[in-house]
Amino acid sequence: MEMAVTALTWVLLMAGAFFLLTGALGMVRLPDVFTRMHAAGMTDTMGAGLILAGLLVHTLAGGGDLAAVPVRLLLILGFLWFTSPIATHATAKAALSGGVRPFTLAGEGSGAREPAPGEAFSAGQSGEREGGATS
Protein backbone atom coordinates (compact mmCIF):
# COMPACT_ATOMS: atom_id res chain seq x y z
CA MET A 1 0.00 0.00 0.00
CA GLU A 2 2.79 2.40 0.92
CA MET A 3 4.50 1.79 -2.41
CA ALA A 4 1.29 2.57 -4.33
CA VAL A 5 0.81 5.83 -2.42
CA THR A 6 4.42 6.81 -3.07
CA ALA A 7 4.02 6.00 -6.76
CA LEU A 8 0.79 8.03 -6.98
CA THR A 9 2.47 10.94 -5.21
CA TRP A 10 5.40 10.87 -7.64
CA VAL A 11 3.10 10.60 -10.67
CA LEU A 12 1.12 13.64 -9.55
CA LEU A 13 4.25 15.64 -8.74
CA MET A 14 5.91 14.77 -12.06
CA ALA A 15 2.74 15.53 -14.03
CA GLY A 16 2.55 18.91 -12.31
CA ALA A 17 6.20 19.58 -13.04
CA PHE A 18 5.62 18.61 -16.69
CA PHE A 19 2.75 21.11 -16.97
CA LEU A 20 4.87 23.84 -15.39
CA LEU A 21 7.79 23.10 -17.72
CA THR A 22 5.65 23.07 -20.87
CA GLY A 23 3.93 26.27 -19.75
CA ALA A 24 7.27 27.97 -19.26
CA LEU A 25 8.31 26.80 -22.72
CA GLY A 26 5.05 28.19 -24.09
CA MET A 27 5.71 31.54 -22.45
CA VAL A 28 8.97 31.76 -24.40
CA ARG A 29 7.83 30.30 -27.73
CA LEU A 30 4.29 31.64 -28.28
CA PRO A 31 3.88 34.73 -30.49
CA ASP A 32 1.80 37.26 -28.55
CA VAL A 33 0.46 38.26 -25.16
CA PHE A 34 -2.85 36.44 -25.59
CA THR A 35 -1.40 33.04 -26.44
CA ARG A 36 1.25 33.45 -23.74
CA MET A 37 -1.48 34.33 -21.28
CA HIS A 38 -3.31 31.12 -22.20
CA ALA A 39 -0.14 29.11 -21.53
CA ALA A 40 0.34 30.82 -18.18
CA GLY A 41 -3.28 30.27 -17.17
CA MET A 42 -3.21 26.58 -17.99
CA THR A 43 0.18 26.18 -16.37
CA ASP A 44 -0.65 27.57 -12.98
CA THR A 45 -4.05 25.89 -12.82
CA MET A 46 -3.01 22.39 -13.92
CA GLY A 47 0.61 22.38 -12.81
CA ALA A 48 0.04 23.77 -9.35
CA GLY A 49 -3.17 21.75 -9.00
CA LEU A 50 -1.40 18.47 -9.71
CA ILE A 51 1.50 19.32 -7.42
CA LEU A 52 -0.88 20.25 -4.62
CA ALA A 53 -2.81 17.01 -5.23
CA GLY A 54 0.45 15.07 -4.90
CA LEU A 55 1.25 16.85 -1.66
CA LEU A 56 -2.26 16.14 -0.39
CA VAL A 57 -1.94 12.40 -1.15
CA HIS A 58 1.47 12.32 0.54
CA THR A 59 0.15 14.15 3.62
CA LEU A 60 -2.96 11.99 3.99
CA ALA A 61 -0.99 8.75 3.59
CA GLY A 62 1.78 9.84 5.95
CA GLY A 63 -0.52 10.28 8.93
CA GLY A 64 0.83 13.73 9.67
CA ASP A 65 -1.18 16.66 11.01
CA LEU A 66 -4.47 15.73 9.34
CA ALA A 67 -6.31 18.76 10.67
CA ALA A 68 -4.23 21.62 9.34
CA VAL A 69 -2.16 20.59 6.32
CA PRO A 70 -4.91 19.21 4.01
CA VAL A 71 -7.13 22.18 4.78
CA ARG A 72 -4.31 24.57 3.92
CA LEU A 73 -3.53 22.72 0.69
CA LEU A 74 -7.19 22.81 -0.35
CA LEU A 75 -7.39 26.53 0.47
CA ILE A 76 -4.31 27.19 -1.67
CA LEU A 77 -5.82 25.16 -4.52
CA GLY A 78 -9.12 27.03 -4.28
CA PHE A 79 -7.31 30.36 -4.20
CA LEU A 80 -5.37 29.46 -7.37
CA TRP A 81 -8.50 28.24 -9.16
CA PHE A 82 -10.31 31.50 -8.45
CA THR A 83 -7.50 34.01 -8.96
CA SER A 84 -5.99 32.58 -12.15
CA PRO A 85 -9.03 33.22 -14.39
CA ILE A 86 -9.49 36.67 -12.87
CA ALA A 87 -5.86 37.61 -13.51
CA THR A 88 -6.02 36.20 -17.03
CA HIS A 89 -9.16 38.19 -17.81
CA ALA A 90 -7.68 41.40 -16.39
CA THR A 91 -4.48 40.94 -18.40
CA ALA A 92 -6.41 40.31 -21.62
CA LYS A 93 -8.59 43.35 -21.06
CA ALA A 94 -5.56 45.54 -20.34
CA ALA A 95 -3.80 44.30 -23.48
CA LEU A 96 -6.86 44.97 -25.64
CA SER A 97 -7.28 48.42 -24.08
CA GLY A 98 -3.61 49.12 -24.77
CA GLY A 99 -4.09 48.40 -28.46
CA VAL A 100 -2.46 44.99 -28.70
CA ARG A 101 -4.17 42.84 -31.31
CA PRO A 102 -4.48 39.08 -31.01
CA PHE A 103 -2.31 36.97 -33.29
CA THR A 104 -4.26 35.76 -36.34
CA LEU A 105 -3.31 33.58 -39.25
CA ALA A 106 -2.75 35.28 -42.60
CA GLY A 107 -5.98 35.30 -44.59
CA GLU A 108 -8.19 34.87 -41.54
CA GLY A 109 -10.76 37.62 -41.16
CA SER A 110 -10.89 40.88 -43.07
CA GLY A 111 -7.44 42.21 -43.93
CA ALA A 112 -5.73 40.15 -41.24
CA ARG A 113 -1.96 39.86 -41.22
CA GLU A 114 0.55 38.32 -38.87
CA PRO A 115 1.66 40.91 -36.31
CA ALA A 116 5.07 40.84 -34.72
CA PRO A 117 5.03 39.58 -31.11
CA GLY A 118 3.78 42.36 -28.84
CA GLU A 119 3.04 44.67 -31.76
CA ALA A 120 0.49 47.36 -30.91
CA PHE A 121 -1.79 48.72 -33.60
CA SER A 122 -3.11 52.24 -33.78
CA ALA A 123 -6.78 52.91 -34.46
CA GLY A 124 -7.86 52.63 -38.06
CA GLN A 125 -5.44 49.92 -39.20
CA SER A 126 -6.71 46.95 -41.15
CA GLY A 127 -8.68 44.27 -39.36
CA GLU A 128 -9.84 46.55 -36.57
CA ARG A 129 -13.49 47.30 -35.94
CA GLU A 130 -14.95 50.37 -34.38
CA GLY A 131 -14.04 50.64 -30.70
CA GLY A 132 -10.70 48.87 -30.96
CA ALA A 133 -12.02 45.30 -31.15
CA THR A 134 -10.40 42.91 -33.57
CA SER A 135 -11.99 40.79 -36.21
N, C-alpha and C positions, 0 to 999 in steps of 0.2 A: 504493500500500500504506500509506504513511504517513497519508494522508487517511482511510483506512478505520479505522486504529487510533485516530486522534484522534477520529473520530466514535463509535466503540465506547466509548472512554473517556468521552466526554461523555454518551453515552446512559446508561451505568452510573452516573456521578456524578449526573446529573439524576434518574434513577429513585430512587437512594438519598436524594437531597434531598427528593423528593416523598414517599417513605415517612416520612421524619423529620418533614416538615411536617404531613402528615395525622395522624400519631401525636400530635404536639403539640396539634393541634386536637381530637383525640379525648380527650386528657387534660383539656382544658378543658370539653368539651361532654358527655361521658358522665356518667351519673347516680350511679354509686357506685364504691367502691374496686375491686370485682372487674372491672367493665367497663373501668375506667381502667387497671387492671393488665394486662388483655388488650391494650389499645392500646399500652401501654409495651413489653410483651414482643414484640409483632410489630414495633414500630418499631425497637427496637435490634437485633433479629435481621436483619430484611430491610434496613432503611435502612443500618445500618453494614456489613452484608455486601455490599450493592451498591456502596457507596462504596469499601470495601476491594478489591473485585473491579476497579473502575475504576482504582484506584491500582496494582494488580498488573499489569493490562494495560499501563498507561502505563510502568511500570518495565521490564517485559519487552521492550517495543517500543523503549524508549529506549536500551537497551544499557548501562545504568548498572551499578552494583555488583550483579551477578546472584547473588552468593553470600549476601549478608546481607539485603538489602531484601525479596525475596520470602519468605524464610523468616520474617522478622519479621512481615510482613503476614499470612501464614498462621497464625502463632502467635497473633496478635491475634484473628483470625477464629475460631480454635478456642476461645480463651478466652471470647469473647463467646457462642459457641454453647453452651458448657457452663455458664457462670455465669448467663445470662439465665433459663433454666428453673428453676434452683435458687433464684434470688432471687424469681422469681414465685411459686413454690410456698411459700417461707418467708413471703412477704407475705400470701398467701391464708390460710395457716394461722394467722398472727398475727391477721389480721382476724376470722376465724371464732372464734378463742379469745377475742378481745376483745368478742364479742357483735354484730358487724356482720353483718347479714343481706344476702344477695344480692338485688339488684333483681329483682322478678318482676312480670309483667303482672297486672293486676286480673283476678280470676277463675281464675287459674292455681293449681292446688294447693288445699289445704284452708285456707280462711280467709285467702288471700293478699291483700295490699293493696300499694299502691305506697308504699315508704318514701321519706322525704326523703333526698337525697344525704348519705351518711355517718351516717345515723341508726342508733343502736345500740339493740337491743332487750334488755329484761331477760327472764330466764327465765320461762316460763309464758305469754308472749303468743302470740297466734294464729299458726298456721303453723309453730310450732317443735316439733320432736320432742324426745324425751328425750335429754339429753346435749348440747343446744345446736345440733344439726344442723337445717338448714332443709328444708322440703318442696319 
